[in-house]
Amino acid sequence: MPRVFACLAVGELLVLGGAAALGMLAPKVAVPRHVALAVFALLLSCLIQTATFTYFTISGKTMAQAVHLGGLDLACLNDVQRLKRSFTYLLAAVVGAVVVVTATGAMHWQGRGEGWAHLLTAFGALVVHAGGLVRQYLLVGRQSMLLEETLYAYRLRRPTGERARAGAVPIAAQTAPRRR
């Protein structure tokens, strides 16, 4: 997941940079392209945040199951919760920056807002995105390492071979007979 996140984050920063360049270099000529690229950046940002939050949720639940079924130390689950909480704060900052810059851009486009306000919020959004994505990448990397370590420890603890076959109960025996 860290490599996928890094590729998506770099792509998003390129799209944001392209939207900024179009807005600054050709403000009168490239308005439709600037707006289209900005909307694409907004959607891409939301996609990345949603997919990564889903990764944190699913991998956290997977680790919780491995810890409970394997009788592992519960300390890693505290780390998982801390990482998810940190990611959630960064998610709010990144999405909040997108909302603010979109609002100021829409107001400026309709002639109700000042260009300098949109320019300042756009610069702020770029800074928040760059910093937030770097920090989120580090969190995703740590979550990935925790997942790998937990699943490895679970594999070492779970019964294998003869022990597993001796304790295994056929599926047919697990269900109660149906009454008619």
N, C-alpha and C positions, 0 to 999 in steps of 0.2 A: 504493500500500500504506500510506503513512503515514496517510491519512484513514481507511481501514478499521481500522487498528490503533487509532487514536484513538477511533473510535466504539465499538469493542469494549472498550477499556480504560475508557472512561467508563461504559459499561454494567456492566462488572464491578465498578467502584467503587460504583456505585449499588446493585447487588445485595448487595455486602458491607456497605455502610452500612445497607441495609434489614434484613439479618440481624442486624447489631449492634443496631439500634434495637429490633427485636422481642425480642432477648435481654435487653436492659437495661430496656426500658419495661414489658414484660409477661412476666416470666420464667416465671410459673406458668401463665398462660392460653395463651400463644402458643408453647409448646414445640414442638408438631408443625410449626407454620409456620416457626419459627426453624430447626429442623433441616432442613426441606425447602429453605428458601432458602439455608442454609449449604451443603447438598450441591449445589444448583444453582450456587452461587458456585464451589465446588471444581471442578465439571465445566467451567464456563465459563473458569476460570483455566487449566486444563489444555488446553482447546481453543485458547485464545489463544496460549499458549506453544508448543504443537505447530505450529499454523499459521504462526506467525512464524518458528520455527526452520526449517520447511520452506521458507519464503520465502528465508531467508538461504542455505540450501543450494542451492536451485535457481538463484537469481539469481547466486550465486557461481560455480556451474558454467557458467552462460550467459556470464558475464564472462570466465571462463578460456578458453572456446572462442573468444570474440571476440578476445581478446588473442592467442592462439596462431594463429588463422587469419588475422587481420589484421596480424600482425607488430607489434603495439602494445607499448608499454613495460610491463614486468612489475611496475612499482612499484604499480600499482593493486591487484594481487592480494595484496600484503602488507597493504594497507589492508582488503581484504575479509576476510582471515584475522583481522586484529586486531578488526574489528567483530564477526565471528562469535564469537570467543573472549569478548569483552566481553559479548555477548548471552547466551552460554552460562552465564557466571558469574551474571548477573542471573536467568536462568531457574532456576538451582539455588536461589538465594535465595528467589525467589517461590514455587516449588513446595515448598521446604523449610518456609517459613512456613505454607503451607496444610496440610501434613502435620502439623506440630506443633499448630496450632490445632484441627485435626480430631481429633487424638488426645486432647488435653486436653478437648475438648468431649464426645467419646464417653465418656471416663472420668467426667466430671461428670454426664452424662446417666444413666449406669448407677449413680451413687451412690458411685463409688470414688475420685473426685477432688474437689478443692476448687474452688468457683466462682471464687475470686480468681485461681487459676492460669489458668483458661480466659479470664477477663476480661483478664488481663495479656497472654497470648499472642494473644488476639484483637486487642487494641490494637496489639501489635507487628506482627501480620500486616497490619493496615490500613496502618501506617506503611511496612512493607517493600513492600507492593503499590503504594502511591501513589508512593513514591520509585523503585521498580523500574520501574513502568510509564512514568513520565516519562522516565527514562534510556533505557529500551528504545525509546520513541517517537523520541528523538533519534537512536539508532542506526539505526532503520528509515529515518528520513529521510535520513541520510547514505548508507546502503546504496542507497536509491532514487536519490539523486543520482549516486552512482558508477556504477550500472547505466546510467542515462540517458547520462552522459558517455562511458562505454565503448562503448555501442552506437552513439552518434553518431560517435565516432572510427572505429569499425569501418566504418560506412556510408561514411565519407569515403575509407577506404583500399581497400575492396573494389572489384574491377573492375565497371564498369557499361557498359551500352550495347554498342558494337561490340567493346570489349576482352573483355567477358564472352562474347559470342557467338563470337568468334574462338577463345577458349580452351576453350569448352564442348565436352564430349564427350557425345554422345548416350548415354542410359542403356543402350541395346542394345549399344553398343560397349564399355561398362564391364564387362560380364559375360562370362565365358568361355563359349564354346559348350559345350553339354551333349553328352557322349558317350553313345551308346546301346549 
